[in-house]
Amino acid sequence: SFIKAPLFSFVNQLLATVIAAWLCAYGELWGTTMDVLHEQFHYKSMDWALQWGVWYYCLYFIVSFPMVFPMDEYQSGKHKKTRQWTMSYTIVNALATSMVVFYLLDLFAQFVVTDWKGNV
C-alpha cells in the first residue's frame, strides 16, 4: 500500500504526481489562456503570468490526483487494497480535497508569488 511503500517508491510516486500535475496544468493553462481568454485578459508580463499561473494551477492537480487514483481500482479477494467509493465517502473526499487546495492556494499567493504588483 501507499503507506507501507519504501521511501524510494514514495519519492518516485510523489515526483511522478508532481510532473503529471505540472503537465496537465501547463496544457490546461496554455489552452485556456492562449485560445479562449487571450482577448479578455492582458498582463504587463505574459511570461510572468504563465510561469506562476502554471504552478498555481498545478496545486489543484497535485492534491486531487492522489485522492482519485484509487477510485476505479477493482476490489476482489481477501486483501482489498482500496475502499469502496460510496456517495458519502466521495463527498467527504471531495470536500477534503477542496479544503487542502484552498489552503495551498492561499499559502502560495501569500508567500511564494510576492512580486505580482508590477506584473499584473
C-alpha positions in Angstrom: 0.0 0.0 0.0 1.0 3.6 -0.2 1.9 3.9 3.5 4.0 0.7 3.6 5.9 1.5 0.4 9.6 2.1 0.8 10.8 5.7 0.8 12.3 5.4 -2.7 9.0 4.3 -4.1 7.2 7.1 -2.2 9.6 9.7 -3.6 9.1 8.3 -7.1 5.3 8.4 -6.8 5.5 12.0 -5.5 7.8 13.1 -8.3 5.6 11.4 -10.9 2.5 13.1 -9.4 4.1 16.5 -9.5 5.3 16.0 -13.1 1.9 14.8 -14.2 0.2 17.6 -12.4 2.5 20.2 -13.9 2.0 18.9 -17.4 -1.8 18.9 -17.0 -1.7 22.4 -15.6 0.6 23.6 -18.4 -1.7 22.1 -21.0 -4.9 23.5 -19.5 -3.4 26.9 -18.8 -1.9 27.2 -22.2 -5.1 26.1 -23.9 -7.4 28.5 -22.0 -5.0 31.5 -21.9 -3.8 31.3 -25.5 -7.0 30.2 -27.1 -10.1 31.3 -25.2 -9.1 34.1 -22.8 -6.4 35.8 -24.8 -8.7 38.6 -25.9 -10.3 39.1 -22.4 -7.2 39.4 -20.2 -4.0 41.3 -20.6 -0.9 41.1 -18.4 2.0 43.5 -18.4 4.2 40.4 -18.4 2.6 37.5 -20.0 5.6 35.3 -19.4 5.5 36.0 -15.7 1.7 35.3 -15.6 2.1 32.0 -17.4 5.1 30.9 -15.3 3.4 31.4 -12.0 0.0 30.5 -13.3 1.1 27.0 -14.2 2.5 26.4 -10.8 -0.6 27.9 -9.1 -2.9 25.8 -11.2 -0.7 22.7 -10.7 -1.6 22.8 -7.0 -5.1 21.7 -7.9 -3.8 18.6 -9.6 -1.1 17.8 -7.0 -3.8 17.4 -4.4 -6.6 15.9 -6.5 -4.6 13.2 -8.4 -3.7 11.1 -5.4 -7.2 11.4 -4.0 -8.8 10.0 -7.1 -6.2 7.4 -8.2 -7.9 4.5 -6.3 -11.4 5.5 -7.5 -11.6 2.9 -10.3 -9.5 0.2 -8.8 -11.1 -3.3 -8.8 -11.8 -4.8 -5.4 -11.5 -8.5 -5.1 -10.2 -11.3 -3.0 -9.2 -11.4 0.6 -6.9 -8.4 0.6 -8.8 -5.4 -0.7 -6.4 -2.6 -1.5 -8.9 0.1 -1.9 -12.1 1.1 -0.2 -15.5 1.1 -1.8 -16.4 4.6 -3.1 -19.9 5.3 -1.6 -21.6 8.6 -2.1 -20.8 9.8 1.4 -17.1 8.8 1.0 -16.9 10.6 -2.3 -18.4 13.8 -0.9 -16.1 13.7 2.1 -13.1 13.1 -0.2 -14.1 16.0 -2.5 -14.6 18.4 0.4 -11.2 17.4 1.9 -9.5 17.9 -1.5 -11.2 21.3 -1.8 -10.0 22.4 1.6 -6.4 21.3 1.1 -6.4 23.1 -2.3 -7.8 26.2 -0.7 -5.1 26.4 1.9 -2.3 25.6 -0.6 -3.5 28.3 -3.0 -3.7 30.8 -0.2 -0.3 30.0 1.1 1.1 30.1 -2.4 -0.4 33.5 -3.1 0.8 34.9 0.3 4.3 33.6 0.5 5.5 32.4 -2.9 4.3 34.8 -5.5 5.2 38.1 -3.9 6.1 40.2 -6.9 2.7 40.3 -8.6 2.0 44.1 -8.2 4.3 45.1 -11.1 3.3 42.2 -13.4 -0.5 42.1 -13.4 
